[in-house]
Amino acid sequence: MLAELLATDGVVEHCELRSAAVGFLAIHGGLEAATFEIAHAVARRSNASLYAVVQPPDLQWHVPSHRYRTELSAKLSAFCQHVDVSISLHGYGGIRDCDDRWTTVAIGGARRDLAHKIGVALSENFGERYRFVSDIVAVPSEYRGLHADNPVNQTRGGGVQIELPPRIRGNSPVWHETPRNDGGFVPDTEVLIETLRTFALVQMGVVVKSTNDDAGAINHDFAD
């Protein structure tokens, strides 16, 4: 299934190998709006590695994550062999039947220790604007990202899968009149990017000081 997707006209496979400490994935780019753009921005700002598959606007082909087998893509295989810890960004419509579904971020993946750290950092930087669910029991099974063949779990040190609702990706009517920055991001997406950038840099061993800019306070150092 992955091979057929990659052979489809208009589908672009990206692989940028930079730091081996951490890499970002956006395997449903184009299909899950802004996930590629966010992953690309974080990787570029932190010098992290990147793997992404981006579909054209007229294609809506959802290949399940566990069907992204490394033996079907030389670029995906190279990414997974190169990277220690991975962060995979996905878009979803929130947890159904929850009053706060549009502001709930589900954090899965096999590296539960890192999922918890990222959840805490995001909660600190966003305050009460969003709910970040890193307790795997509270994450619906279809969003847990625990399958062994999911690429986020194929890197040497495993990884974290983050399911982002439309609002935090900037794809919500609440942002209709909000100016976007030079990267095309609304303020909440910028806070997300900067929090993940900080995580990536800390994974690389870089000492990161707290910052406070137009996007808001980015103040978590991911320390143990």
C-alpha positions as CSV (number, residue, x, y, z in Angstrom):
1,M,0.0,0.0,0.0
2,L,2.8,2.4,0.8
3,A,4.6,1.6,-2.4
4,E,1.5,2.4,-4.4
5,L,1.0,5.7,-2.6
6,L,4.6,6.8,-3.2
7,A,4.2,6.0,-6.9
8,T,1.1,8.2,-7.2
9,D,1.5,11.4,-9.2
10,G,1.9,14.4,-7.0
11,V,2.9,12.6,-3.9
12,V,6.3,13.9,-2.5
13,E,8.5,11.9,-0.1
14,H,10.8,14.0,1.9
15,C,13.9,12.8,3.8
16,E,16.3,15.2,5.4
17,L,19.0,13.6,7.5
18,R,20.5,16.0,10.0
19,S,20.9,15.4,13.7
20,A,20.8,11.7,14.6
21,A,19.5,12.5,18.1
22,V,16.0,13.3,17.1
23,G,13.8,13.3,14.0
24,F,10.3,14.4,13.1
25,L,7.8,12.5,11.0
26,A,4.7,13.8,9.1
27,I,3.6,10.7,7.1
28,H,0.1,12.1,6.4
29,G,1.2,15.5,5.1
30,G,-1.3,17.2,2.9
31,L,-4.0,14.8,4.1
32,E,-3.8,16.0,7.7
33,A,-3.5,19.7,7.2
34,A,-0.4,21.6,8.4
35,T,1.3,18.5,9.9
36,F,4.1,18.6,7.3
37,E,4.5,22.3,7.7
38,I,4.8,22.1,11.4
39,A,7.2,19.1,11.3
40,H,9.3,20.9,8.7
41,A,9.5,24.1,10.7
42,V,10.5,22.3,13.9
43,A,13.2,20.2,12.1
44,R,14.6,23.3,10.3
45,R,14.8,25.4,13.5
46,S,16.4,22.7,15.6
47,N,18.5,21.0,12.9
48,A,16.6,17.7,13.5
49,S,16.0,15.1,10.9
50,L,12.8,14.9,8.9
51,Y,10.8,12.3,7.1
52,A,7.5,13.1,5.5
53,V,5.0,12.1,2.8
54,V,2.9,14.9,1.4
55,Q,-0.1,14.3,-0.8
56,P,-1.5,16.8,-3.4
57,P,-4.8,18.5,-2.6
58,D,-6.8,16.2,-4.8
59,L,-5.7,13.0,-3.1
60,Q,-7.2,11.8,0.1
61,W,-5.5,8.4,0.7
62,H,-5.1,7.4,4.3
63,V,-2.5,4.7,4.6
64,P,-2.4,3.5,8.2
65,S,0.8,4.2,10.1
66,H,1.6,0.6,10.6
67,R,1.6,0.1,6.8
68,Y,4.6,2.5,6.5
69,R,7.0,-0.4,6.4
70,T,10.7,0.4,6.1
71,E,11.3,-2.3,3.5
72,L,9.0,-0.4,1.2
73,S,10.8,2.9,1.2
74,A,14.6,3.4,1.1
75,K,14.1,6.9,2.5
76,L,12.0,5.8,5.4
77,S,14.5,3.1,6.1
78,A,17.4,5.5,6.1
79,F,15.5,7.9,8.4
80,C,14.7,5.1,10.9
81,Q,18.3,3.8,10.9
82,H,19.7,7.3,11.3
83,V,17.5,8.7,14.1
84,D,17.5,7.8,17.8
85,V,14.2,9.3,19.0
86,S,11.4,10.3,16.7
87,I,8.3,12.5,17.1
88,S,5.5,11.8,14.6
89,L,2.9,14.5,14.1
90,H,-0.7,13.6,13.0
91,G,-3.9,15.6,12.6
92,Y,-7.2,14.3,14.0
93,G,-10.7,15.7,14.9
94,G,-10.3,15.3,18.6
95,I,-11.5,12.7,21.0
96,R,-15.2,12.1,20.2
97,D,-17.9,12.7,22.8
98,C,-15.6,15.0,24.8
99,D,-16.7,18.5,25.5
100,D,-13.2,19.7,24.8
101,R,-12.5,17.6,21.7
102,W,-11.3,20.5,19.6
103,T,-8.7,21.4,22.2
104,T,-7.5,18.0,23.2
105,V,-4.1,16.7,22.1
106,A,-3.5,13.0,22.4
107,I,0.1,11.9,23.0
108,G,0.9,8.2,22.1
109,G,3.9,6.3,20.9
110,A,6.1,3.7,22.7
111,R,8.3,6.1,24.6
112,R,5.9,6.8,27.4
113,D,8.6,8.7,29.4
114,L,9.1,11.2,26.6
115,A,5.4,11.4,26.0
116,H,4.9,12.5,29.6
117,K,7.7,15.1,29.4
118,I,6.3,16.6,26.2
119,G,2.8,16.6,27.7
120,V,4.0,18.4,30.7
121,A,5.9,21.0,28.7
122,L,3.0,21.7,26.4
123,S,0.6,22.0,29.3
124,E,3.0,24.5,30.9
125,N,3.3,26.6,27.8
126,F,-0.3,26.6,26.8
127,G,-2.0,26.8,30.2
128,E,-5.7,25.9,30.1
129,R,-6.2,26.6,26.4
130,Y,-5.6,22.9,25.6
131,R,-5.7,19.5,27.3
132,F,-2.8,17.3,26.7
133,V,-3.5,13.6,27.3
134,S,-0.3,11.6,27.8
135,D,-1.9,8.8,30.0
136,I,-2.0,6.0,27.4
137,V,-5.1,4.5,29.1
138,A,-7.0,7.7,28.4
139,V,-6.0,7.8,24.8
140,P,-8.4,6.0,22.5
141,S,-6.8,2.9,21.0
142,E,-6.8,4.2,17.4
143,Y,-4.6,7.1,18.5
144,R,-2.1,5.4,20.7
145,G,0.5,4.7,18.1
146,L,1.9,1.6,19.8
147,H,2.0,-0.8,16.8
148,A,5.5,-2.1,16.4
149,D,5.5,-1.4,12.6
150,N,4.5,2.3,13.1
151,P,7.6,4.2,12.0
152,V,7.6,6.3,15.2
153,N,8.5,3.1,17.0
154,Q,11.1,1.9,14.4
155,T,13.9,4.3,15.3
156,R,16.6,3.1,17.7
157,G,15.1,4.8,20.8
158,G,11.4,4.6,19.8
159,G,9.3,7.7,19.8
160,V,6.2,9.8,20.5
161,Q,3.1,10.2,18.4
162,I,1.2,13.5,18.8
163,E,-2.4,13.8,17.5
164,L,-3.2,17.4,16.9
165,P,-6.7,18.8,16.6
166,P,-7.5,21.5,14.0
167,R,-7.3,24.5,16.3
168,I,-3.7,24.0,17.4
169,R,-2.7,23.5,13.7
170,G,-4.3,26.8,12.8
171,N,-7.2,25.2,10.9
172,S,-10.2,26.5,12.8
173,P,-12.7,29.3,12.3
174,V,-11.5,30.8,15.6
175,W,-8.4,32.0,13.7
176,H,-10.3,33.7,10.9
177,E,-9.3,37.2,11.8
178,T,-5.9,36.4,13.4
179,P,-2.8,37.5,11.5
180,R,-0.3,34.8,10.8
181,N,3.4,35.1,11.1
182,D,6.0,35.0,8.3
183,G,5.9,31.2,8.4
184,G,2.1,31.1,8.0
185,F,1.4,30.1,11.6
186,V,-1.1,31.3,14.1
187,P,0.2,32.0,17.7
188,D,-0.8,28.6,19.1
189,T,0.9,26.8,16.3
190,E,4.0,28.8,17.0
191,V,4.0,27.9,20.7
192,L,3.7,24.2,19.6
193,I,6.6,24.5,17.2
194,E,8.8,26.3,19.7
195,T,8.0,23.7,22.5
196,L,8.9,20.9,20.2
197,R,12.1,22.7,19.0
198,T,13.1,23.0,22.7
199,F,12.5,19.3,23.2
200,A,14.6,18.5,20.1
201,L,17.5,20.7,21.2
202,V,17.6,19.2,24.7
203,Q,17.6,15.7,23.1
204,M,20.7,16.9,21.2
205,G,22.4,18.0,24.4
206,V,22.0,21.7,23.8
207,V,21.4,23.9,26.8
208,V,18.2,25.9,26.0
209,K,17.3,29.0,28.0
210,S,13.7,30.0,28.5
211,T,12.3,32.5,25.9
212,N,9.4,34.8,25.9
213,D,8.4,36.1,22.4
214,D,5.3,37.1,20.5
215,A,4.1,33.5,20.6
216,G,4.1,33.4,24.4
217,A,6.4,31.9,27.1
218,I,8.4,28.8,26.2
219,N,9.7,27.9,29.6
220,H,10.1,24.2,30.0
221,D,13.6,22.7,29.8
222,F,12.6,19.0,29.8
223,A,15.0,18.3,32.6
224,D,14.7,15.1,34.5
